[in-house]
Amino acid sequence: MDLRYTDAEESFRSDLRAWLAEVLPTLPAKPAATDWPGRRAYDQGWQAQLFAAGYAGVDWPVEGGGRGASPIEQLIFKEECERAGAPYVGTGFVGLLHAGPTIIAEGTLAQRERFLPPILNGDEVWCQGFSEPGSGSDLASLRTRAVRDGDHYVVSGSKIWTSHAEVADHCELLVRTGPEDSRHKGISWLIMPMDLPGIEIRPLTTIAGSTEFAELFLDEVRIPVENRVGEENDGWRVTMVTLSFERGTGFVGELLESMRLLRSLTGLAQRTGAWGDAAVRKRIGALTASFDGLWALTKRNVSEAARNGIPGVGGTVFKLAYSEQGQQLTELAMDLLDRAGLAASGLDGADGQGELPNEELVDAWIKSISLTIAAGTSQVQRNIVGERILGLPKEKS
Amino acid sequence: MDFDLSDDQRALKDGIATLLDGVLPLEATRSAEHRADVVDPTAWAALAEAGVFSLLVPESDGGVGFGLAEGTVVFEELGRVLAPGPLVATTALAPVLPAAAEGIAHAVIDAPGRSAAPPLLEHPATCAAVVVLPRIEQVAEEAVLVPVGDLSATPVERSLDPLTPLASLATPLPVGTPLEGIDTAALRQRIMVLAAATQVGIAGEVVAIATEYAKGREQFGRPIGGFQAIKHLLADALARTELARAAVQSAAVILDDPLVAEREADTLSLSTVQLRWRAVAGAKLLADDAAITNARTAIQVHGGMGFTWEVPVHLYLKRSRVLASSFGTRSELADLLAALA
């Protein structure tokens, strides 16, 4: 139980803090939330700055062109970025956190040389084609079909929850190359250039009104066989290898952002007089305990990953606990806003107290509803905890 | 940074677990249910011999010289077997009260506060003296020591926890002897962390008991643990234990290590004094919640059997209530945390 940072880690932190203080004021204004080409350009600009300063792919191994930072340095990186208000990874998400690590682990030399550098320097943006309308939690049932035709796969089917599809250069695509009922044993992992003929992108609008997701309709899209990562029908394993890159830092930015939101809600409660309500104070107190506990759990997961390569038991329970606390936090925000929460755009406060943060809080509230759904529903997470950690029997064997 | 137990801490955990399985098996402890002398002097002496009470006393003063990090390891195990007696108080007082370090049982009670109830003393027949500790909001005041013989104590006929006999104390309490020159805040924080660690032990053990039951108990032709309705209850219970354990261990290290306290204070933009209170209050709140909620969950998983005296889970629920109502209630802790949010 040693929670000290080493001198080397402390100097990594202070160098980063100094660099962020220097570079963040020079960033351009953030584009509107709906301006996807603008957002792509903004995120690429930030990624290029990270690349020039040696902070691109902090969590990538050195042989993949990354910094090869330890899990603890990755934790420090996220902590300092959140503290300084640095931009999030944004449209670079799939490339930097998923496709890139997959290609590092499973790609050929030619694939690594072609695809990794443009992810790191921000030149190219990726999207993900995993889920399908008929395959959500049960991903292994996916049906998008890839038929071999000489040097190409001819791919037809549909994908859903593809983020940033409209502005992506490539898509990491899971396809069925085995028999229809082959499940995990008949899936392949392909790199699909997004400018190929036969790809139709239809934006999805979320309940928050945002458009980061799309459906993809693929109609006989011809993807070169050389774009396959891993062996044919071995795509499930390739996908799982990437998941093992998780070092317990997956939600650090979100957690620290929640902790910042809680502080600002405390301020809001004090300004509006809601602080006089003992029930409000108790909720703030309980949330403080939960988020501090999640921060402690993060450190435990990260140090476990540093030792064993994976975050262990704590990684799964973290997601479960964080999603629920995140939702309780935004419920508190809506209760504090009272009827101002009915306005989803800016609103002046009573008594000329300036603008209320209702636009930001209402948005946080609606988005938090996806916390218990995205990246594994809480119900599936509970099955995993029950079966893999507690050793309870499977529902259906 | 390595949050995991060190090799020495792991050896300590295994050692204390082995000792407790030998001297304090739950069946033996249960044979003293509802007795005033539930604390078995032989078992207590074995704990003293093993250094449980002198755990936090510096080696230069004849103690074991461990920190609270090791304290959480030991008290989690004590919670796991429902070890009876004023263990938290005696160990936490030992660094400032040599008699406690020698294994003479001491109790700590919160100074009378907002509760309507008279002060209740745990294990009146076992304790030599009681320390009256100022409540959290009056932490600058002095703690006082009162010999049990000076108290006007009326035994409570039947305690909620059959392994925690009680006496109600007439107020005002005797003036007692001030414990001069001690850091009352640090004493209370030690007590809170050790109580919270005991709750984590309870929270974890009831999940283990209920999980075993859910694997073996069959209904509708299959183990009930295969039903998601049961599985999900236990998954949530495990998550509560893990969250509380991380918070309790982190709080212990924050109290042990000033460098860690400074780093955390920087992260949360608090002073180190504020940070220490926030860490211990949050840890105890999460641990109290985990112990109580998990024990209730474990009873639910046992179905009708869980409502019988025979199945021991109710004892864990009752002990978790004893600990949650001591040294900072959930309501007080939430208030303190809000003030430090």
Contacts between the chains, C-beta under 8 A, distances in Angstrom:
chain1	res1	chain2	res2	distance
A	1	B	2	7.8
A	1	B	3	6.3
A	1	B	4	7.5
A	1	B	5	6.4
A	1	B	6	6.8
A	1	B	9	6.5
A	1	B	69	4.3
A	1	B	249	5.7
A	1	B	252	7.2
A	1	B	253	5.4
A	2	B	1	6.3
A	2	B	2	5.1
A	2	B	3	7.8
A	2	B	6	7.3
A	2	B	253	7.6
A	3	B	1	5.7
A	3	B	3	6.7
A	3	B	250	6.9
A	3	B	253	4.8
A	3	B	254	7.8
A	3	B	257	7.0
A	3	B	260	4.6
A	3	B	263	7.9
A	4	B	1	6.4
A	4	B	257	6.8
A	4	B	259	5.6
A	4	B	260	5.9
A	4	B	263	7.7
A	5	B	1	6.1
A	5	B	263	6.6
A	9	B	1	7.7
A	72	B	1	5.3
A	79	B	267	6.9
A	83	B	267	7.9
A	259	B	268	7.8
A	262	B	341	6.5
A	263	B	341	6.6
A	266	B	338	7.5
A	266	B	341	4.5
A	278	B	335	7.9
A	281	B	334	7.1
A	281	B	335	6.2
A	281	B	338	4.1
A	282	B	331	7.1
A	282	B	334	4.3
A	282	B	335	7.2
A	282	B	338	7.0
A	284	B	337	7.5
A	284	B	338	4.5
A	284	B	341	5.1
A	285	B	285	7.4
A	285	B	333	6.9
A	285	B	334	3.3
A	285	B	335	6.2
A	285	B	336	7.1
A	285	B	337	3.6
A	285	B	338	3.9
A	285	B	341	7.0
A	286	B	285	6.8
A	286	B	334	5.5
A	286	B	337	7.4
A	288	B	278	7.1
A	288	B	282	6.3
A	288	B	337	4.4
A	288	B	338	7.0
A	288	B	340	7.1
A	288	B	341	4.8
A	289	B	247	7.2
A	289	B	281	7.1
A	289	B	282	3.6
A	289	B	283	7.8
A	289	B	285	4.4
A	289	B	286	5.3
A	289	B	333	7.5
A	289	B	334	7.7
A	289	B	337	5.6
A	290	B	243	7.3
A	290	B	282	8.0
A	290	B	286	7.0
A	292	B	247	6.4
A	292	B	250	7.9
A	292	B	268	7.9
A	292	B	278	6.8
A	292	B	279	7.0
A	292	B	282	4.5
A	293	B	243	4.6
A	293	B	244	6.8
A	293	B	246	6.1
A	293	B	247	3.8
A	293	B	282	6.3
A	293	B	283	7.6
A	293	B	286	5.0
A	294	B	243	6.8
A	295	B	267	7.9
A	296	B	246	4.1
A	296	B	247	5.0
A	296	B	249	7.3
A	296	B	250	3.6
A	297	B	242	6.6
A	297	B	243	5.8
A	297	B	246	4.0
A	297	B	247	7.7
A	299	B	1	6.7
A	299	B	3	5.5
A	299	B	246	7.7
A	299	B	250	7.1
A	300	B	3	4.0
A	300	B	4	7.6
A	300	B	246	5.0
A	300	B	249	7.7
A	302	B	1	7.6
A	303	B	1	5.1
A	303	B	2	4.9
A	303	B	3	4.3
A	303	B	4	6.5
A	304	B	3	7.1
A	304	B	4	6.4
A	306	B	1	7.6
A	306	B	2	7.4
A	307	B	2	6.6
A	307	B	4	6.7
A	313	B	242	6.4
A	314	B	242	5.8
A	314	B	246	7.1
A	317	B	238	6.4
A	317	B	239	4.0
A	317	B	242	4.7
A	317	B	243	7.0
A	320	B	235	7.1
A	320	B	236	7.4
A	320	B	239	5.0
A	321	B	239	5.0
A	321	B	240	7.9
A	321	B	243	5.3
A	379	B	228	7.5
A	379	B	232	7.2
A	381	B	235	7.5
A	382	B	228	7.5
A	382	B	231	6.6
A	382	B	232	4.2
A	382	B	235	3.9
A	382	B	236	6.9
A	383	B	228	6.7
A	383	B	231	6.5
A	383	B	232	7.8
A	383	B	235	7.7
A	385	B	235	3.7
A	385	B	238	5.8
A	385	B	239	6.9
A	386	B	225	7.5
A	386	B	228	7.9
A	386	B	231	3.5
A	386	B	232	6.8
A	386	B	234	5.9
A	386	B	235	4.6
A	387	B	231	7.3
A	389	B	235	7.9
A	389	B	238	6.4
A	390	B	207	7.6
A	390	B	211	5.0
A	390	B	225	7.8
A	390	B	231	7.7
A	390	B	234	5.7
A	390	B	235	7.1
A	390	B	238	6.3
A	391	B	211	7.4
A	391	B	215	7.2
A	392	B	211	6.8
A	392	B	214	6.2
A	392	B	215	6.5
A	392	B	223	7.7
A	392	B	225	3.9
A	392	B	226	6.6
A	392	B	230	7.7
A	392	B	231	5.1
A	392	B	234	6.9
A	393	B	215	7.1
A	393	B	222	7.3
A	393	B	223	5.3
A	393	B	225	5.8
A	393	B	226	3.9
A	394	B	226	6.6
A	395	B	226	5.8
A	395	B	227	7.2
A	395	B	228	5.8
A	395	B	231	7.7
